[in-house]
Amino acid sequence: MKRKSAIRTLLIYVMFIGFAIYAITFLDSEQIKAMSYTELMQKINEQSVASVELTLDRLQANVKLKDEADVVRVVDIPSSTTFIEVVQDRVTAGEFELTVAQESMMDAIAPYIPNILLLVGTMFILMYALRRTTDSNSKAMDFGKSRAQKIDKNSPKKVTFADVAGLTEEKEELKEEVEFLKNPKKYIDMGARIPKGILLVGGPGTGKTLLAKAVAGEANVPFFSISGSDFVEMFVGVGASRVRDMFKEAKANSPCIIFIDEIDAVGRHRGAGLGGGHDEREQTLNQLLVEMDGFATHESIIVMAATNRPDILDPALLRPGRFDRQIVVGAPDVRAREEILKLHAKNKPFVQGIDFKVIAKNTAGFSGADLENMINESALLAARKDKKTIDINDVEEAMVKVMMGPEKKSKVISEKERKLTAYHEAGHALVARCLPNHDDIHEISIIPRGMAGGYTMYKPNEDKSYASKSEMKEHIVSLLGGRVAEQLVLDDISTGASNDIERATKIAREMVTKYGMSENLGPICFGNGNDEVFLGKEMTSHSKNYSEHTAAQIDSEIKEIVMNAYRSAERILKENIEKLHKVAAVLIEKEKITGDEFEKIFKE
């Protein structure tokens, strides 16, 4: 591009210089005027001619008059020979000076210079337009090229399994793929078929992309990374063309790994939704199916993909021979969280003796990305306070910030709202403290964070994969504790409990319709769980599989569960009304109390 720009600039300068030379040469200081041959002879007879310059080849004379020294008169001569014979005597007498000159090359070319420059300029414009058209055509041809980003095996930012904390079983599953990429002959000689495709399934931030990069780094092979949405364009056939080009490039660089992130963008059920069956996305999926089943095992190409919605993928994509293996990358447990915390804290100045095991226990449900973000936020908070090291208080504050958002201390809140929020959060905490299976209180605050006017944060006692019926009922009771406290103390209710009511109703509905925990309806699942039509399922699958009478029974069961929880929360708060007043008073005074401070107030 720089070379083209330099040539263009040079041509512009050349044209400018040419026009300047023409102007200087032919538009000098002397004025040029025309004169007829008859007028010239009359001036000669009057002896008012100073000089005549005659050019033989052009039959033209340049005449200067005695009273017009700065003006040149141009006269067309019918015949040079005749003119010389007529004025010979006057020239000999010295009446005027006569010069006869041969025409120079410059004089001959000069009249044609403007036309030549105009022709050259037109040709230059046409060539420039033709080149632009050619460049546009070449870009149009590149539109169907693959957009996969290639990470070379010699890349300095190589990721290995050492950079992946936790995920022990997942890494073990992938080590076999690494061994195949390093030594494919070992498996081919044995007659074994290595899995062609590996689907990494897990929630956002659990480390699916990091695992794929670690496989490429361990195997020391090229790594092609692309998002599923990069295939789909508004032009028909572009996605399929990009799939073909990506696999062609991968075959040229085998052994290698192709990683497709968010594959559900192109891999959803064919014929889904309301748009009909044949569209650009489906053409892309069809080409992907052909390419994955088309190359031979000795080509040493492994396709890895990541998604958090495996249920909406097309069955043809998940069959053996395409994505043979599905590796579930779940949220880390307490041991994995401790390893992740230590990995991300390795290059940060933490205080001596900080216990990451305690932090890991308090961060149940955090993904790997959440933990990395929390450690980074703690470093930012420490730097903001001009500290040299990061302590446990910075980590605790960062944990709350990641979960709830930043504090809004500058927000103006009336005393009435402060009192309402204090009793609401105190109600949550007090009810939760009196329930036998509920988590411990970690922190209570009436300072707004994010969308919440206040919050009560719990500290999980242990990691849980399942929830029992009693635990779910207790959760509903604690959620309704804030609304009950408002009703008891302030004799009024507010919109602040809207999210609590929504969550409580959702839990109750899932208990009845999804988990079969209803005493009257029994262990039956009502509905098929496909609440969204456009997530890759057929329109016909979105239907109720129960009658209107059963729907009324479901609503009745949900209402009974919620109302029983409401009465339980009301009973607990009435029995501990003095403690409720104490906790609310401390919250109004301090705005924030820890779990230990709450426990001290409760026991007093």
Order of alpha helices (4+ residues) and beta strands (2+ residues): alpha-beta-alpha-beta-beta-beta-alpha-beta-alpha-alpha-beta-alpha-alpha-beta-alpha-beta-alpha-beta-alpha-beta-alpha-beta-alpha-alpha-alpha-alpha-alpha-beta-beta-alpha-alpha-alpha-alpha-beta-alpha
